[in-house]
Every structure is written in C-alpha cells, then in structure tokens.
Amino acid sequence: MSNPKPKLENLKPFQRASDRELGRVVGTRYPLEVAEALGKVGDHQGFIRAAVEKELRAQGFLHSGDDVE
C-alpha cells in the first residue's frame, strides 16, 4: 500500500535502467557464491541482462534482428 501523504522531499524521479524498453520482471535465485560475486558487479542487472542475451543468441533462441543496441 502506498503512502497517501508522502513527504515530497523523499520522492525521487524515476530513472530508467536502460534506453531500451524492458519487458516483465523475471526473478531468479542463484547459488550463494554466484550471488556474492554478482554483488561485486557495479551494474549487476545490466550484467545479467547482457549475459542472458548472449547465451540466448548462442543457443539460437534470440536472433540478431530481435535485439536493439
């Protein structure tokens, strides 16, 4: 439930994660050592997106025309 009377000084403008349009959220859980390593990556969400896209292309699930870079 959102706060009906938020303090305006606490509101921050929405910042897009990417200049590409993003789809729905897909949540995954990782082994502890992987999660710890991802915590050391500055932009871990961008890192994961790029790794997943690369693997999808490698396995033929995503074709070069499907992405916008």
C-alpha positions as CSV (number, residue, x, y, z in Angstrom):
1,M,0.0,0.0,0.0
2,S,1.4,3.4,-0.9
3,N,1.7,6.3,1.4
4,P,-1.3,8.6,0.8
5,K,0.7,11.6,2.1
6,P,4.3,11.1,1.1
7,K,6.9,13.7,2.0
8,L,7.8,15.4,-1.3
9,E,11.5,15.7,-0.3
10,N,11.7,11.9,-0.1
11,L,10.4,11.4,-3.7
12,K,13.0,10.7,-6.3
13,P,12.5,10.9,-10.1
14,F,12.2,7.6,-11.8
15,Q,15.4,6.6,-13.5
16,R,15.3,4.1,-16.4
17,A,17.7,1.2,-16.2
18,S,18.3,1.2,-20.0
19,D,17.5,3.2,-23.1
20,R,15.8,0.0,-24.4
21,E,12.3,-0.8,-23.5
22,L,12.2,-3.5,-20.9
23,G,9.6,-6.3,-20.5
24,R,8.3,-8.1,-17.5
25,V,10.5,-9.0,-14.5
26,V,11.9,-12.5,-14.4
27,G,13.2,-13.3,-11.0
28,T,15.9,-15.9,-10.5
29,R,17.8,-17.3,-7.5
30,Y,21.5,-18.1,-7.6
31,P,23.8,-20.2,-5.5
32,L,25.3,-18.2,-2.7
33,E,28.8,-17.8,-4.3
34,V,27.2,-16.6,-7.6
35,A,25.0,-14.1,-5.7
36,E,28.0,-12.8,-3.8
37,A,30.0,-12.4,-7.0
38,L,27.1,-10.5,-8.6
39,G,27.0,-8.2,-5.6
40,K,30.5,-7.1,-6.5
41,V,29.5,-6.1,-10.1
42,G,28.5,-2.4,-10.3
43,D,25.5,-2.8,-12.6
44,H,24.6,-6.4,-11.8
45,Q,21.2,-6.1,-13.6
46,G,22.8,-4.9,-16.8
47,F,25.5,-7.6,-16.4
48,I,22.8,-10.4,-16.1
49,R,20.8,-9.0,-19.0
50,A,23.8,-9.0,-21.3
51,A,24.9,-12.5,-20.2
52,V,21.4,-13.9,-20.8
53,E,21.1,-12.2,-24.2
54,K,24.5,-13.5,-25.2
55,E,23.6,-17.1,-24.2
56,L,20.2,-16.9,-25.9
57,R,21.9,-15.9,-29.1
58,A,24.5,-18.6,-28.8
59,Q,21.7,-21.2,-28.4
60,G,19.6,-19.8,-31.2
61,F,16.7,-18.6,-29.1
62,L,17.3,-15.0,-29.9
63,H,18.3,-13.8,-33.4
64,S,20.3,-10.7,-34.2
65,G,17.2,-8.9,-35.5
66,D,15.4,-9.5,-32.2
67,D,17.7,-7.1,-30.3
68,V,18.1,-3.3,-30.4
69,E,21.6,-2.0,-29.5
